[in-house]
Amino acid sequence: MSDPIRMTRATTKKPKPKDKDLTFGTVFTDHMFVVDFQEEKGWYDPRIEPYGPLALDPACAVLHYAQSVFDGLKAFRGKDGKIRLFRPQKHIERMNNSARRMCIPPVDPELTLKALVELVRLEKEWVPSTIGTSLYIRPTIIASEPFLGVRPAHAYIFYVILSPVGAYY
């Protein structure tokens, strides 16, 4: 895919929690990454947009057959203030391996890495700085085609959401 990542910035910003108040996966940043798949087009229209609900048909395959995969990785703020992603290429590889097992078309690793970096860069103020905290990154692919039947879907949504998290051990 050679489509550039389109960006639509949120017009209002959410309040950011204090590091000491962070839990796991309950607060989400202002933006998310989304790209669609249709069998005849492949993955298309990569975009960063304001965080919000996904519109899903009640018959979409993910709701009836659970055809989906997800992964999780983190971005950390170092003592020097620099933000670092932990092994993003390995996470992308693992997610694509899982996608293949679920008969889901794999996403382009280069586009995915670029999307992760751009999204985290845009949301850098959400990366906490206290030891043990991080910005949790949740890439997810879901089967979005509305149908009832036993076969892999022909349409998918790949999205990435971010959540500042505290230490959870």
trRosetta pair geometry for C-beta under 8 A, 3 or more apart (Angstrom, degrees):
i j d omega theta_ij theta_ji phi_ij phi_ji
1 42 6.6 -166 -76 123 100 122
1 43 5.2 -72 -56 83 147 99
1 44 6.9 -162 -132 -89 124 49
1 46 7.2 114 135 -25 141 119
1 108 5.3 -133 27 -19 102 151
1 111 5.7 7 69 -57 115 151
3 6 8.0 -42 160 -24 106 92
3 44 6.3 101 -20 -149 154 59
3 45 6.6 -75 158 -73 164 22
3 46 5.6 150 97 19 113 94
4 46 7.6 -131 121 68 27 106
5 33 7.6 -38 -149 -136 126 105
5 46 4.7 -62 -106 117 72 110
5 47 6.4 155 -169 -100 67 28
5 48 6.2 46 162 -14 113 93
5 111 7.7 148 -64 -160 103 87
5 114 6.7 -168 -25 125 134 112
5 115 6.1 162 -103 -97 143 79
5 118 6.0 152 87 60 157 167
6 45 7.2 -33 17 -166 127 67
6 46 7.0 148 17 92 75 57
6 47 4.3 -25 68 -108 93 92
6 48 7.4 -163 93 28 50 62
7 47 6.9 174 -80 -160 32 70
7 48 4.7 0 -116 59 79 103
7 49 7.8 -172 -153 -71 41 48
7 118 7.8 -122 -82 161 123 129
7 122 7.6 -175 -143 -92 131 146
8 47 6.9 18 5 178 96 116
8 48 7.1 -171 35 95 58 61
8 49 4.7 19 55 -119 109 74
8 50 6.6 -69 109 -15 100 79
9 31 7.5 -53 -131 -82 50 126
9 50 7.5 60 156 -65 25 86
9 122 8.0 -152 -109 -160 89 125
10 13 6.4 117 101 -83 123 55
10 30 4.3 -114 14 173 154 110
10 31 6.1 -133 -26 -67 108 81
10 50 4.0 110 -93 -108 85 103
10 51 7.3 -10 -79 17 133 75
11 50 7.5 -37 7 -76 68 144
13 30 5.6 -46 -130 -89 67 142
14 27 7.9 171 136 -171 140 96
14 28 7.9 73 35 82 168 60
14 29 7.5 -175 43 -161 127 30
14 30 5.7 -169 10 -80 96 82
16 125 6.7 -112 -67 134 157 97
16 126 6.1 -150 -121 -109 118 66
16 164 7.3 57 -159 8 92 155
17 21 4.7 -121 179 84 111 113
17 22 5.8 140 104 -78 130 68
17 27 5.5 -157 -11 -31 127 175
17 164 6.6 -169 51 81 102 128
18 21 4.8 79 61 9 84 107
18 22 7.8 -127 94 -32 46 78
19 22 5.9 -34 -160 -9 39 117
19 128 4.5 126 -107 -158 96 123
19 129 6.7 -84 -77 49 145 62
19 130 3.9 129 163 -2 147 126
19 133 5.3 -100 -151 -39 100 166
19 166 7.2 121 178 -99 62 89
20 130 7.3 110 -61 -45 60 168
20 166 7.9 51 -156 -106 18 130
21 166 7.8 -152 97 -54 24 131
22 27 7.5 -99 -128 32 73 128
22 128 6.3 -65 -45 -55 154 160
22 133 5.8 90 52 -126 158 116
22 164 5.7 -96 -119 127 127 92
22 165 5.7 136 165 -170 120 22
22 166 3.4 152 93 -45 98 91
23 26 5.2 22 73 15 116 126
23 27 7.8 115 46 -2 83 96
23 165 7.2 -52 107 -141 31 71
23 166 6.0 -15 -89 24 18 113
23 168 7.9 72 -178 -94 53 100
24 136 7.3 68 -153 -28 77 156
24 163 7.7 76 -174 124 45 131
24 165 4.9 40 -115 -143 61 117
24 166 6.9 -97 -56 48 68 73
24 168 4.6 31 -59 -85 134 139
25 136 6.6 -56 -74 74 78 154
25 138 7.9 68 -117 -47 107 143
25 163 5.1 67 -111 122 46 167
25 165 6.6 12 -36 -94 56 117
26 163 7.4 113 33 -160 32 129
27 163 6.0 131 77 -151 57 86
27 164 6.2 -28 86 49 114 87
28 32 7.9 -4 170 -66 123 107
28 51 5.4 166 127 -164 118 157
28 161 5.6 -33 -144 179 123 115
28 162 6.6 118 -157 76 71 53
28 163 5.3 -47 -97 -89 61 84
29 32 7.7 146 74 -63 93 66
29 51 6.3 151 87 -45 57 139
29 123 4.4 12 -168 -139 153 140
29 126 4.7 -49 -104 -74 111 172
29 135 7.8 28 -51 -152 130 115
29 161 7.5 171 36 -174 89 68
29 162 4.3 4 7 78 127 109
29 163 7.2 -135 -18 -79 80 34
29 164 7.4 101 -65 -24 90 87
30 50 6.4 -57 166 -137 74 73
30 51 5.9 -158 172 3 20 108
30 123 6.7 178 39 -106 85 99
30 126 7.8 -161 4 -54 85 134
31 48 5.4 27 173 174 128 97
31 49 6.6 160 -149 85 83 23
31 50 6.1 -71 -102 -111 62 31
31 51 5.8 -130 -95 -39 6 80
31 119 6.4 -155 107 -145 113 85
31 122 5.7 -24 47 114 153 135
31 123 6.1 -145 44 -61 103 110
31 162 7.8 24 74 24 68 118
32 48 7.2 179 89 -149 29 63
32 49 6.5 -26 62 64 75 71
32 50 7.8 18 19 128 82 21
32 51 4.9 99 -22 -102 103 69
32 52 7.7 -138 21 22 125 55
32 119 7.4 18 -150 -139 25 132
32 159 5.7 18 159 -176 120 106
32 160 6.2 174 -166 80 75 54
32 161 4.9 -23 -114 -94 114 69
32 162 7.4 -167 -99 6 67 79
33 46 7.3 -6 -173 -170 98 87
33 47 7.2 165 -152 90 57 40
33 48 5.3 -34 -96 -96 69 73
33 115 4.5 100 -155 179 157 117
33 116 7.7 -87 0 -72 158 42
33 118 7.7 106 -89 77 124 102
33 119 4.9 -83 -41 -68 113 137
33 159 6.3 162 87 -155 59 54
33 160 4.1 14 47 42 107 105
34 46 7.7 170 90 -149 44 46
34 47 5.6 -18 63 65 84 87
34 48 7.9 144 18 -99 70 26
34 49 6.2 -27 19 23 117 114
34 157 6.6 -24 -157 -170 95 100
34 158 7.3 147 -155 84 44 55
34 159 4.7 -7 -100 -103 73 92
35 43 5.3 32 146 -175 123 102
35 44 7.1 158 -172 70 88 23
35 45 6.4 161 -140 83 63 61
35 46 4.2 -14 -92 -98 113 70
35 47 7.1 148 -80 16 62 64
35 107 7.2 110 74 -133 136 119
35 111 7.4 55 -66 143 167 133
35 115 7.6 -93 -27 -88 122 155
35 157 7.7 152 78 -158 41 54
35 158 5.0 -11 60 61 90 103
35 159 7.8 177 22 -77 57 51
36 43 7.2 155 86 -151 37 55
36 44 5.9 -34 73 66 86 74
36 45 5.5 13 28 56 103 112
36 144 7.7 -64 -139 43 89 152
36 155 7.4 -15 -176 -166 94 91
36 156 7.4 156 -163 84 50 54
36 157 5.9 -26 -108 -105 66 68
36 158 7.9 -163 -80 23 19 74
37 41 7.5 -174 -160 79 42 93
37 42 6.6 -56 -138 167 81 30
37 43 5.0 -32 -89 -91 89 61
37 44 7.4 130 -100 15 38 73
37 105 5.9 178 -161 56 151 128
37 155 6.2 163 91 -153 71 45
37 156 4.1 8 50 51 121 92
37 157 7.4 -150 20 -69 82 27
37 158 7.0 66 -22 -14 109 98
38 41 4.4 50 63 28 98 106
38 42 7.7 -15 63 21 57 20
38 44 7.3 -32 24 24 91 120
38 154 6.8 30 -158 142 59 85
38 155 5.2 -3 -103 -105 66 88
39 154 4.1 -49 -27 -164 123 94
39 155 7.2 -79 -18 -62 78 59
41 44 4.8 -47 146 -17 123 139
42 105 7.4 -145 -143 156 65 158
43 46 7.4 37 150 -60 103 94
43 105 7.2 -159 -46 111 94 126
43 107 6.1 93 -86 -128 159 73
43 108 6.4 -141 58 -8 147 100
43 111 7.4 168 114 77 142 161
43 158 7.1 -9 -130 15 119 131
46 111 6.1 -139 -79 -175 158 121
46 115 6.4 -114 -171 -85 125 121
48 115 7.4 170 -66 -150 96 83
48 118 6.4 -127 -47 120 144 115
48 119 5.8 -176 -115 -92 123 82
48 122 6.4 133 167 2 155 165
49 52 7.5 -64 122 24 105 105
51 161 6.7 82 -126 -130 109 98
54 157 6.5 138 -150 120 139 167
54 159 7.1 -127 -77 -26 130 159
56 60 4.8 -82 -173 8 99 148
56 62 7.4 -73 -147 54 141 117
56 63 7.0 132 146 -36 135 123
56 142 8.0 -46 -104 123 131 140
56 144 6.4 -120 -122 -137 87 85
57 60 4.8 125 61 -45 82 89
57 144 7.6 102 21 177 94 71
57 146 3.7 -45 97 -76 149 128
58 63 7.0 -87 -170 78 43 163
58 146 7.6 51 62 -128 47 116
59 63 7.6 -151 -167 61 11 121
59 64 7.0 -2 -163 -25 52 134
59 146 3.9 74 80 -163 100 91
59 147 6.3 99 143 -25 113 12
59 148 6.1 -81 -158 -42 108 87
60 63 5.4 85 71 8 79 104
60 64 7.6 172 91 4 40 94
60 142 7.7 46 144 144 129 109
60 143 6.6 164 166 111 88 72
60 144 5.1 -38 -148 -156 129 40
60 145 6.4 129 -140 70 71 27
60 146 5.1 -52 -74 -83 55 64
60 153 7.9 26 -172 -118 73 144
61 64 6.1 -76 -144 50 36 95
61 65 5.1 -33 -175 39 80 113
61 67 5.0 -12 134 33 114 123
61 143 3.6 -52 80 120 117 127
61 144 7.3 -25 33 16 89 8
61 145 5.4 26 -12 63 114 81
61 146 7.7 -153 -28 -101 67 20
61 147 6.4 2 -66 53 94 81
61 153 4.2 -140 19 -71 158 121
62 65 7.3 -70 -105 61 15 69
62 66 6.6 43 -164 -123 53 23
62 67 5.8 -101 -91 58 58 68
62 68 5.0 57 -131 -51 108 114
62 142 4.1 -1 -80 -171 154 100
62 143 4.7 163 -52 53 77 75
62 144 6.8 -1 -6 -74 115 44
62 153 7.9 -25 -41 -36 70 154
64 148 6.3 -103 172 -112 171 76
65 143 7.0 -20 69 61 106 149
65 150 7.6 151 -109 -115 138 58
67 102 5.8 144 -154 170 74 112
67 103 7.4 -52 -145 66 121 93
67 104 6.7 153 168 -68 98 105
67 142 7.5 108 94 -163 68 51
67 143 3.7 32 85 -14 115 137
67 152 6.8 142 -142 -138 150 64
67 153 5.7 170 88 -7 152 112
68 102 7.3 -92 51 172 13 162
68 104 7.9 76 -119 -71 23 151
68 140 6.7 1 -177 -175 111 92
68 141 6.2 177 -151 91 63 59
68 142 4.5 -6 -106 -107 111 66
68 143 6.5 -116 -63 2 70 78
69 95 6.0 139 130 -160 122 75
69 98 4.3 144 -145 119 138 117
69 99 5.2 -121 27 -76 152 65
69 102 5.6 -169 -48 14 109 148
69 104 6.2 -145 3 37 116 153
69 140 7.3 178 92 -149 47 52
69 141 5.2 11 51 49 85 100
70 95 7.5 -42 176 -124 17 107
70 138 6.2 -5 -171 -174 118 88
70 139 6.6 164 -153 91 63 53
70 140 4.2 -12 -103 -103 97 80
70 141 7.5 -171 -76 21 53 60
71 91 5.1 138 151 -176 142 94
71 92 7.8 -153 50 -81 165 30
71 94 6.0 120 -114 91 131 106
71 95 4.1 -84 -28 -74 132 108
71 98 7.5 168 -64 24 96 143
71 138 7.5 171 79 -150 48 47
71 139 5.1 3 50 59 95 99
71 140 8.0 -162 22 -73 58 49
72 91 7.7 -118 76 -144 24 128
72 136 6.3 -17 -163 -171 103 98
72 137 6.8 146 -157 77 51 58
72 138 5.6 -11 -103 -102 80 70
72 139 7.9 -163 -76 28 34 69
73 85 6.7 43 136 -172 127 92
73 86 5.7 -162 -173 67 98 88
73 87 7.0 -139 -136 72 128 74
73 88 6.2 140 126 -102 167 63
73 91 4.4 -61 -53 -78 132 163
73 136 7.9 151 84 -157 31 54
73 137 4.9 -21 68 61 78 111
73 139 7.9 15 15 2 99 103
74 85 7.6 165 95 -148 42 54
74 86 5.2 23 63 18 83 122
74 134 4.1 6 -168 155 122 146
74 135 6.6 136 -161 69 67 50
74 136 5.8 -35 -101 -103 80 50
74 137 6.5 -178 -91 10 23 90
74 165 8.0 -88 -118 46 110 120
75 83 5.5 15 173 -179 111 105
75 84 6.8 165 -156 81 65 35
75 85 5.2 -34 -99 -93 80 65
75 86 7.6 -156 -87 -3 31 78
75 120 4.9 153 -80 -140 161 136
75 127 5.6 -79 112 -112 111 121
75 134 6.3 152 70 -176 44 89
75 135 4.2 -15 58 59 101 108
75 137 6.3 80 -18 -37 94 116
76 83 7.1 164 82 -151 36 58
76 84 5.4 -19 60 61 86 89
76 86 6.8 60 -5 -44 108 103
76 127 7.4 126 -167 -171 13 116
76 134 5.1 -47 -87 -115 72 99
76 135 7.8 -159 -68 21 30 77
77 81 6.4 -20 -175 -148 101 34
77 82 7.4 155 -154 78 58 30
77 83 5.5 -32 -96 -94 66 71
77 84 8.0 153 -98 17 19 74
77 127 4.8 133 -50 133 107 113
77 128 6.8 -144 15 95 124 35
77 129 4.6 -62 87 -103 142 70
78 81 6.8 -37 72 29 75 19
78 82 4.9 -3 38 59 118 81
78 83 7.6 -158 3 -82 81 21
78 84 6.0 57 -38 -6 108 116
81 129 7.7 -16 -113 -118 61 124
83 120 6.4 -173 140 152 141 117
83 121 7.9 177 68 -92 141 54
83 124 5.9 -130 -26 -132 152 95
83 127 5.3 108 -113 48 120 178
83 135 7.9 3 -151 19 120 131
85 88 4.5 11 136 -44 135 114
85 116 6.5 73 -115 141 155 124
85 117 7.3 -91 -22 -88 143 71
85 120 6.7 -169 -71 -3 107 171
85 137 7.6 0 -133 -4 103 153
87 90 4.2 -17 162 31 111 120
87 91 6.2 120 110 -23 83 90
88 91 5.5 -58 -149 37 38 112
88 92 6.2 38 155 -20 71 104
88 113 5.7 117 124 -122 127 85
88 116 5.5 172 -147 98 140 160
88 117 7.9 -144 32 -55 178 83
89 92 5.7 -54 -149 36 32 112
89 93 6.3 35 152 -20 65 106
89 109 7.0 49 -140 -174 76 120
89 113 6.6 5 -83 -89 71 127
90 93 5.6 -52 -147 36 32 114
90 94 6.3 32 154 -19 64 106
91 94 5.7 -53 -146 37 31 111
91 95 6.3 31 154 -19 65 106
91 139 7.4 126 143 25 113 129
92 95 5.8 -54 -147 37 30 110
92 96 6.3 27 155 -15 64 107
92 107 7.6 -99 -159 78 97 105
92 109 4.9 113 137 -132 138 84
92 112 4.9 140 -126 102 125 140
92 113 6.3 -61 -43 -59 156 83
92 139 7.7 31 -99 43 66 170
93 96 5.9 -59 -148 39 28 108
93 97 6.4 31 153 -21 64 105
93 109 7.1 23 -69 -109 66 128
94 97 5.6 -51 -148 34 32 113
94 98 6.5 32 152 -17 64 104
95 98 5.7 -55 -151 37 33 111
95 99 6.3 39 148 -25 66 104
95 107 7.5 -12 111 31 118 112
95 139 5.9 -23 -108 97 164 127
95 141 7.5 125 173 -6 110 114
96 99 5.2 -46 -143 32 37 117
96 100 6.5 42 156 -22 65 99
96 106 3.9 47 -148 -140 102 115
96 107 6.5 -124 -89 39 97 68
96 109 7.0 -55 -34 -71 148 93
97 100 5.9 -49 -152 31 31 112
97 101 6.8 32 150 -18 61 104
98 101 5.7 -56 -154 35 35 113
98 102 6.4 18 153 -6 68 111
99 102 5.9 -70 -150 47 31 101
99 104 3.9 -93 -164 80 84 106
99 105 7.0 -38 156 85 125 21
99 106 5.0 142 83 -92 135 62
99 107 7.3 145 -36 -6 170 77
99 141 5.9 30 -105 51 113 155
100 103 7.6 33 -175 -79 32 25
100 104 7.3 -88 -57 56 22 67
100 106 6.1 -7 -56 -55 89 106
102 152 7.9 125 142 -118 62 106
103 152 3.7 -117 127 -88 128 136
104 141 5.5 121 168 122 149 138
104 143 7.1 -121 -101 -69 104 89
104 152 7.2 -162 -70 -156 47 118
104 153 7.9 16 -105 50 78 98
104 156 6.1 98 -152 -97 100 153
105 156 6.8 -162 39 18 95 144
107 111 6.7 -112 164 74 95 110
107 112 5.1 95 118 -61 122 121
107 141 7.1 -159 -36 -79 115 130
107 158 5.4 90 -82 -113 136 168
108 111 3.9 61 83 16 114 112
108 112 6.3 173 85 -15 57 86
109 112 5.6 -58 -143 38 30 113
109 113 6.2 29 160 -18 66 105
110 113 6.0 -53 -147 36 29 108
110 114 6.3 28 154 -17 63 108
111 114 5.7 -58 -148 40 31 112
111 115 6.1 33 153 -22 66 107
112 115 5.6 -53 -146 35 30 113
112 116 6.4 32 155 -20 64 103
112 139 7.1 38 -158 -128 114 152
112 158 8.0 -75 -101 155 101 143
113 116 5.7 -52 -148 34 32 111
113 117 6.3 28 156 -15 65 107
114 117 5.9 -58 -147 39 29 109
114 118 6.1 24 157 -15 66 110
115 118 5.9 -58 -141 41 28 106
115 119 6.0 25 161 -18 65 111
115 160 6.4 139 133 15 117 144
116 119 6.0 -59 -144 39 24 108
116 120 6.2 17 161 -12 63 111
116 137 6.4 49 -141 -167 104 152
116 139 7.6 -51 -83 -63 107 120
116 160 6.6 -133 -93 -160 70 167
117 120 6.1 -60 -144 41 25 105
117 121 6.1 28 156 -22 63 110
118 121 5.6 -55 -144 37 29 114
118 122 6.3 31 156 -20 64 106
119 122 5.8 -54 -149 35 30 111
119 123 6.3 0 160 7 65 113
119 137 8.0 118 95 -129 127 111
119 160 6.0 -174 18 98 174 127
119 162 6.6 175 146 -38 114 128
120 123 6.0 -71 -139 56 30 93
120 124 6.7 69 153 -77 63 67
120 127 7.3 52 -168 -61 93 122
120 135 6.7 137 -131 97 98 146
120 137 7.1 -43 -73 -86 111 127
120 162 7.1 151 -94 -102 67 144
121 124 5.9 -7 -158 -46 33 108
123 126 4.5 -26 167 24 96 124
123 127 7.4 113 119 -34 81 81
123 135 7.2 144 114 -154 116 149
123 162 5.5 140 97 75 165 160
124 127 5.8 -39 -161 8 49 114
126 135 5.9 90 112 -111 94 123
126 162 6.5 100 104 127 147 127
126 164 5.2 -139 170 -52 86 114
127 134 7.4 -25 -152 -164 81 44
127 135 4.5 -67 -105 -30 74 125
127 164 7.0 -175 -112 -106 23 101
128 133 3.7 -51 92 130 133 138
128 134 6.9 -70 50 -41 97 10
128 135 7.1 157 11 -56 73 73
128 164 5.2 109 -29 -164 103 116
128 165 7.9 -132 15 56 131 35
128 166 7.8 -10 55 -87 170 56
129 133 7.2 12 46 68 17 123
130 133 4.7 65 67 4 85 125
130 166 8.0 -8 79 -127 125 79
132 166 6.8 18 123 -178 100 63
132 167 3.4 -28 170 -63 118 118
133 164 7.0 14 177 -180 111 89
133 165 6.6 176 -154 91 69 50
133 166 5.4 -38 -102 -117 89 45
133 167 6.6 -77 -66 -38 53 69
134 164 7.7 -174 100 -149 33 56
134 165 5.9 -12 64 59 73 93
135 162 5.6 -3 175 -170 105 109
135 163 7.3 152 -164 75 59 33
135 164 5.5 -37 -104 -96 69 63
135 165 7.4 135 -121 14 19 80
136 162 7.0 151 79 -158 53 53
136 163 4.7 -20 60 66 104 89
136 164 7.5 160 13 -110 79 10
136 165 4.6 45 -23 -10 115 130
137 160 6.4 -6 -173 -171 89 108
137 162 5.8 -16 -103 -105 63 79
138 160 6.8 158 81 -153 49 57
138 161 5.2 -14 61 61 104 83
138 162 7.5 -176 20 -82 78 30
138 163 7.0 24 -8 6 116 107
139 158 7.1 0 -172 -175 92 93
139 159 7.6 177 -147 95 52 36
139 160 4.7 -21 -96 -99 69 92
140 158 7.2 171 89 -151 45 51
140 159 5.7 -15 62 63 91 78
140 160 7.4 160 17 -88 70 41
140 161 7.6 0 8 10 116 95
141 156 5.6 7 -176 177 96 127
141 157 7.2 171 -150 86 52 44
141 158 4.7 -18 -99 -99 84 79
142 156 6.5 160 81 -155 39 75
142 157 5.4 -8 57 56 90 90
142 159 8.0 -14 11 17 102 101
143 152 7.5 -143 -111 -171 133 62
143 153 3.5 146 -157 0 111 150
143 155 7.3 97 -168 80 60 58
143 156 5.7 -46 -105 -100 43 79
144 153 7.0 126 41 165 41 151
144 155 4.9 -76 74 119 88 99
144 156 5.8 136 9 -128 93 20
144 157 4.8 73 -44 -15 136 98
145 153 4.0 167 29 -161 117 102
145 154 5.2 83 -79 49 156 70
145 155 3.9 127 -65 37 88 97
145 156 7.8 -32 -20 -53 88 49
147 153 7.3 162 38 -118 112 78
153 156 6.4 126 95 -65 124 79
165 168 6.6 -35 167 -34 118 114
